[in-house]
Amino acid sequence: MSGRVAYVNGAYVPRAQAGISIEDRAVQFADSIYEVWGLRDGRFADEAGHFARLKRSLGELRIAAPMGEAALRHVLCEVARRNRVRDGLVYLQISRGAARRDHAFPDPAVAPTMIVTASRMDRRGLDARAEKGVAVITAPDIRWSRCDIKTTGLLPNALARQQAKESGAFEAWLVRDGVVTEACASNAWIVDSGGVIRTAPERENILRGVTRAAILKIAAERQMRVEERSFTIEEALAAREAFITSATAGALAVVRIDAHTIGDGAPGPVARALRAAYLEAAYREGAKAPSGR
Ligand code: PDD
């Protein structure tokens, strides 16, 4: 099959014709969670970490897992294979299912709705961007208080990301009570003026990024000075370096925050070293996904 294919509730269907019910709770209430795996050279990055977080998100919202992990892994690989995606991402979404609109959970429970898609990413473009570093803006963090659950309720993230785009920036760093929590679709980091690598601690106000965990591990292994401690905007502006992490971007240097240049305006040594080490480790450990070629 040459067209793009999605998996929806047990069937592989042409993506253009794929759909779910208008009464799905993802549509009505964003009563749904998602996961994103990065794929590079046909390998899933940090595969186990994403499965663990998926299980946690489902558990927190009491949504039933539509299938076991082995079957799920098969579907993810199959969607990547059928779409011939070797460099890109695999997206999974699971909602509580479709039922007559009522805020309380359907009773009796209905089958969860599951969607999987795969998309190619321009890795070379991303690598070129990483060479230069990216700009971010700051925006108020107006999200709910359970950002640790990876739900599809992403309107505040979407609004801040649009503001970033209109400002010519790649991301928006979200600020609450004077400290940077994280970014719209990535975790936020600095190398502070004392040389300490810092990112916000794992509380309910941030997503526990799988890439974040991998970077923390790498930094600890290399005996770099690293602390899970929030930082203010002022600390960020005075930082030696800044960067973001996500499954799709890896570790990506930030060289401008609002109108301020960070360091000398080029990716610094820490961000560069962590990016290289992350890519090496994530894809070395990744399982080989069956390729469509
Ligand atoms: N975003 N914080 C937020 C709010 C995110 O949405 C993401 C991921 C991250 C980084 O998490 P991880 O390292 O596990 O990818 C942090 C994905 C890529 C997305 O929404 O597309």
Residues whose N, C-alpha, C, O or C-beta is under 5 A from the ligand:
A	BS01	PDD	V36 E182 A183 C184 A185 S186 N187 L207 R208 G209 V210 T211 R212 T245 S246 A247 T248
